[in-house]
Amino acid sequence: MPTSSPSPRADCAQVQVIRLRAGALEPGAESDLVAEETPVALEFNGISHATMLATPADLEDFTVGFSLSEGIIDGIGDVRGIDLLPQCDGIVVQVEISTACEVRLKTRRRAMAGRTGCGLCGVETLPEVLRPVAPVPPSAPVRAQAVLAAMRDMRARQALHDLTGATHAAGWAGADGVVRLVREDVGRHNALDKLVGALARQGLRAGDGMFAVSSRASFEMVQKTASAGVGVLAAVSAPTALAIRLADSANVALLGFLRGDDATLYSHPERITP
């Protein structure tokens, strides 16, 4: 079959496919769109730190969000510049960070190799995985109906998923359940990092809203949520036991199985009101 060809969008490619309908192959090939997945190498002040497989869109947001989630920087002010350098086999992102952050990075430098659906591959020690997360401060409770509305609103804004069916999304919504920002990626961790980075780059306080994700709620998804100071994480699928324990200790209300008007609340019910 013909190989893929460029698409007007950088985050997907056009391919030729043959449909299987009712168990039978249809005659002739059709054009279809599939999500791109590209190696993205992050370098901080010339130090090679991580290579992730990601959708090549909103990479500045991803870089800032990843840097915040990993504790490489303390805030957007620690980023002096971001340069994207396309290569034949991927994209190199050169990030200039403050001297203080560079010194800290060198003291805790680790080899990481991220892959789709796995944000912790390559971490060398257990303490690096289970690093402490400051508890999220108390805040006014969020209505349950607003959480459900946020998930529905986010789903309606997943443009790349609608085209390809292959990407996850992470959305930031206010207390009214209206989603203000959405980021998509083939990796659920990447989508959330992109969202965290977008909030920081736009000067928005993540803790003023809640997160909704179109995936399961793994430990690291809760870790990134708490690191961003967000007190509510709603996932369309199930959490893990470790994620629930972290949500409990980090003061995060963790909800899973958001389907229609139903959900399961696993931690901190005081953050959710009828």
Buried (B, 14 or more C-beta within 10 A) or exposed (E): EEEBEEBEBBBBBBBBEEEEEEEEEEEEEEEBBBBBBBBBBBBBBEEEBBBBBBBBBBBBBBBBBBBBBBBBBEEBEBBEEBEEEEEEEBBBBBBBBBEEBBEBBEEEEEEBEBEBBBBBEBBEEEEBEEEEBEEBEEBEBBBBEBBBBBBBBBBEBBBBBEBBEBBBBBBBBBBEBEBBBBBBBBBBBBBBBBBBBBBBBEEBEBBBBBBBBBBBBBBBBBBBBBBBBBBBBBBBBBBBEBBBBBBBBBBBBBBBBBEEEEBEBBBBEEBBEE
